[in-house]
């Protein structure tokens, strides 16, 4: 019997290793194809000058900007999935198509379908990343995260990359170093395969644009895993480490081998705080809650549907997106504070730091404020919306659901294009509309999708 178990276990391991090898072989094949295509460029053929996009007529420039920024956002998600060994040929092929079209002479009628297709492919990519994250680290579970920094050595991890977080947790285990998330790394606390590490302690700071103030004189190193890096101030430049696709002059970069020894040594040298330090969110809260992924919310779908039918929940608001330093973003704090007591607020991405430390109480046995995760977890919000629409026998646009989004960079653009691909209407966008939208393109979005700029919380709540 024992020998049979050993043989079965050996076969099981062989199957796993075969699957991993096949996946890595496929990734290598794609990489080789990309390299071969670049090497086979016809002699004398000039590369496309992206500057030509900005020199095109304003409507063409506007549509190509949407495609370009959408591609960049999707590429960021594809990169994170690739780091976990998940690749989709359809997504990769669309990068070729999109970049080629940017270099071709096309009219509005030819570019508009590509804009919408970019959103379609981004949805597929967010689904791929969701699969990569949940199959690698488990389905997120609701988790309360303290804003207390315990005494002793610690490392702050910023960015988006869960794979880097897992590697750092493994390399710091048993070394007397605590790990704290920052910005969009907050949802790490909700993944079972990450939260099982007892030295993943809590969250430090708020959204990315506050880092120059929050990191000043911090007695610990900061590891940036993605592009959420602002030029470091001299007061903490010697503590900044980067890895992956992000780097900055004067900082130490951890290469693809992912040996975080320099970060670990710096944490031990700096020593951390001598006593526990209690920090707060923007509104004075001392803890945050995350982990309300689509699996969790759909797991209580009957409870949500019953609360809606009984009138306990009358409206859902998705208040989400990128944060930034521009004045006017306090709108999102005021909006959430003023939402009716019989409404539920779903949120994701770093814009949530404007209000995610607020205690809005419960409704129908559920918290009124639910953090669904990182910006790519917009896929989860879409799954929830579609499931609710099916349960009530209506379309998503007929649900008591309003989307109030903040935008800043390319990932927000790719998500917006996904919502347009799905036909989602009446989105409120702010704090301003993207400057690269020409009047004609903006008019198209207004007429076909009902997109509008935010006004005041009072006016928008009355309208929505």
Secondary structure by P-SEA (a helix, b strand, c coil): caaaaaaaaaaaaaaaaaaaaaaaaaaaaaaaaaaaaaaacccccccccccccccccaaaaaaaaaaaaaaaaaaaaaaaaaaaccccaaaaaaaaaaaaaaaccccaaaaaaaaaaaaaaaaaaaaaaaaaaaaacccccbbbbbcccccccbbbbbcccaaaaaaaaaaaccccbbbbbccccccccccccccccccccccccccccccccccccccbbbbbcccccccccccccccbbbcccccccccccccccccaaaaaaaaaaacccccbbbbbcccccccccccccaaaaaaaaaaaaaaaaacccccccccccccccccccaaaaaaaaaccccbbbbccccccccccccccccccccccccccccccaaaaaaaaaaaaaaaaccccccccbbbbbbbccaaaaaaaaaaaaaccccccccccccccccaaaaaaaaacccccccccaaaaaaac
